[in-house]
Amino acid sequence: MPINYDEIMRLKAEGEEFSYRERETMLYALGVGFMRDPLNERELPFVYENGLRAVPTMATVVAWGQSLIGRTGVNYLMLVHGEQRLTLHKPLPPYADIVSDERIVGAYDKGPGKGALIVSEKTIRDKTTGEKLCTLSGTAFCRGDGGFGGPKEGAPEPHPLPSRPPDLVHEADTRPDQAFLYALSGDRNPLHRDPRVAKMAGFPRPILHGLCTYGIACRSVLSTACDYEPAKIVGFDVRFSAPVFPGETIATEMWLDGAVVSFRSRVKERDVVCLNNGKCTLAI
């Protein structure tokens, strides 16, 4: 069924309630690679209830549920996560009761055979105080749904990276079982764990969750440019460009320019860029 532009632009999901506790905060940090070295005292606060701190990108999983994209009628087997953007209005607390509001904010037609882009936005508020915690914006690339007659222009533009050599490079290994651990934070898509499903999707074996790679890149920026201070990160945007297989090494290249850390991540073993056009905005 082709996309009905007017219908999907009216899609909303308001007032959905969620909660997360210390357990979920620690589990997320482990899922994106914290404490590979169990004696690393700088990472201990992200996995230990004594002075617990939340990884900023955990915002992508605290209100995990059925996305509005699933109600647009697109061919889900042909859908890939194209971009993820995050704005933090205040540091993410290590536990909270929250309320989520989500809506579709854009649908762009690349043409028949070229796919479509659908942009969704989710706002998360503290249930008790009503304070806005963060805003998430994601772009889905729907490879099988072009030609529906929607606007062709207006999709978010990628952040340009500097042309000079990077100022910092941080390498992070991934475990062969990384996807199984990360899946416990919410995304149970079998593509990331079941070899048969992965082969049906055209991959030789299960791939790592894109948002897990995104969290690993945040760990790299957090541990270097931010000196392990999560409150320094107020924005974290990226474009997904290639899959990662669990067990590979992710090397994140960073450019430091005042309040902006531009970054991209490569799979070291294959020299393939997996995250591109990254922009981490720092608190001034």
N, C-alpha and C positions, 0 to 999 in steps of 0.2 A: 504494500500500500504506500503510495507516495506521501511525502510530508505535506501536511496541510498547514501552511504558514500561519494563518490567522488563529487556528486552534492551538498550535504549540506555543504561540506568543502569549496565550492566556493561561498557560499552565502555571500553577502555584501549589506550594505545600507549606502552609503556615502553622505556627504554634506547635510543632512537633517537639516533644520533650525527650531528653536523654540525660544520662548521668555517667560519670566516669570517676573512678577512685584511684588510690595509690597503685593498686595492682595493675590497672590498665596503663598508667603512666610509666611504670617500670617496664612492663612488657613491651610497650612501643619502643622504648629506648634500646632494649635488648634486640628487638626485631630489626632496627636499623644500624646495628653493629657496635653499640656502646659496650665497653668492658671486654673487648677482645683481650686486653691485658688486665687480668683481675687485680693487679696492683696499681693501676692507674687511678690515683686519688682525685685527679681533676674530673674524671668521668663518674666517680662514685655517687655524687649528688643526684644524678639522673636515674639511678637504679636502686637507691637506698632510701628507706623511709625517713631516715634522720636528716632533715633539711632537704627534702625532695624538691626537685625542679623539673619542669616540663620542657621537653624539646619543642621548639616553636612549631615545627611541621606536624606535630601530633594533632594540630587543629584539623588536619584532613581526615582524621578517623574518629574524632570524638562524637560526631553526629552521623555515624555510618548507618545507612539504610538504603532503601530503594530510591535511586536517583530519578529525577524528573525525566531524564533522557530516556529511561525505559518506558515512558508513557507517550513518547513522540511518534511511535510507529516506525522507527528506523530499523534497518536490518542489523540486529545486534551482533551477528557473527562477523559483520564487516566494519564494526566500530572499533576505533582505537582512541586512546587518550592522547590528545594533541598537545595541550598546554595546561599548566596549573599555575594559578596566581593566588597569593595569600597576603592579606593585609591584617596585621595585628594592631588592634586599637589599644590594647594593654597586654602585659605579659600573660601568657596562658597559665592559669593556676594549676597546681598539681592534682586537684580534684574539684569537681563542681557539678551542680545540677544546671542544665542548660536548656535553652529553647532555640529551635532552628526554624528559619524562614527561607524558603528556596523559590526561585522563579527562573524562567527562561528569559534571557535578555537579548538574545540575537540568534538569527538563523540565516546563513549565507550560502547561496547556491553557486558552486564552482562550475556547474554545467553537467550535461549528460555524460556519464562515464568518468567524471572527475570528482564526484563526491560533494559533500556538503559539510559545513561547519555549524555546530550548534553550541552556543555559549550559555552556560547556566551560572547563577550567582546564589550563594548561600550565606546568610548572615546568622551568626551565633551569638546569643545573649546569655548572660548570667540570669538564671531563673529567679534568684532571690532578690537581686538588686536591679535587674533590668538593664544593666550596663552592657554595651556592645563589646564583645571580646574580640571577634575577628570577622572578616569577610573573605569568603573563598569564591574564586571564579575559575571555572574549568571550561576548556574547549574540547568538544568531542569531534573527531574527524570521522564522518559517516561515509565510508568509501563507496557504498552502494546506493546512495540516496540523492545524487545530483540530478538536476533538471526539474526541480519542483516549482520553479518560477519565482523564487524569493530573490532578495537583493544580492548582488554580486560583490559589492564593496561595503566596507565598514567593519570588517573583522579586526580584532586587536592586532597591532603590529608588533613583531618581535623586537626585543631589546638588542641593539647592535653591540657587538663586542669590540674592544680596542684592538688595533692592529699590531701593537707592540707585543713582545714576549710577556708571558704572565709574570706577575710579581711573586706569586706563591703557587706551589703544587703540593697537594696532599693525596696520598694513596690510602685507600681503604679496601681491605679484602672482604669478600663475601664468602659465607659458608655454603657448602653443597646443600644443606638443609635450610638455608635462610628463608625461602619462601614459605615453608611450613610454620616457622616461628612467626613471621610477619603476618600470615593469614589469621592468626589469633587476635589481631587488632581489628578485624572486621571484614576484610576482602577475602571471601572464601571461593573466588572464581577457580574452578578446577584447572583452567589453563596453566596455572602456576604450580600445580602439584601432580596432576594426573597425566602420565606420558601419553595415554591414548588420546585424550582431549587435545594435548599439545600438537600431536601429529595431525589430527583432524584440522587444526588451525594452520597447518603448514610449517610448524617448527619441529626440529629434530628431537627436542626434549622440552620440558616445562621451562618457561621464562620467569625471571624475577618480576614482581609487581613494579610497574612504573613508579608508583608512589613510594615504594621501598627505596628505589634508586634515588628518588627525590629527597627522602629523609637521610640517606647516606651522604648526599651532597651537602645537606644542611649540617650534618655532623662535621664534615670537613671544614666548612666555613666557620662554624661555631668554635671549633677547636683551635683555629689558627687566627683568622682575622678578628674574631670576637673574644678570644682568650677565655672561652667557656662561659661567657656571660649571655644567657639567652635573652635578657631584656634589651640587648643591643639590636636584636633583629626585629624590625617592624614591617618588613615586606620580604617575600621570597617567591620569585616568579621564574618559570622555566618552560622550555619547549622540549617535548620528548621526541627523540630522533632515531633511536635504535634500541632493540631489546638487549637485556643483559641476561646471561645464563648464570644461575647460582654457582658459586665457586670461582667466578672471575674477579679480577681486581679493578676497582673504579678509581681512576686518577682524576682529581678535580683541579683544574687550572683556574687561578683567580687573579683578577686585576683590581687593585685598590685605588679608588678615586674619591676621596672625601667620604661622603655618606653613602656611596654606592660601591658594592663589591660585585663586579661582573664576573661570571664564571661559566665554564662548560666542563662536562665530565666525559672521559674517554674510558673505554674498555681496554685496559693495558695489553692484554694478551692478543687482541685482534686489531688494535689501533683504530677503533670505531668510536665516533662520537655518539654517546647515548643520551646526553642532556645537552641542549644548546641554548644560546641566547639567555643565559641565566642572569638574573638581577636580584641581588640581596640588598635591601635598603636598611640602613642603620639609623638608630635613634641619634639625633643631634644633641 
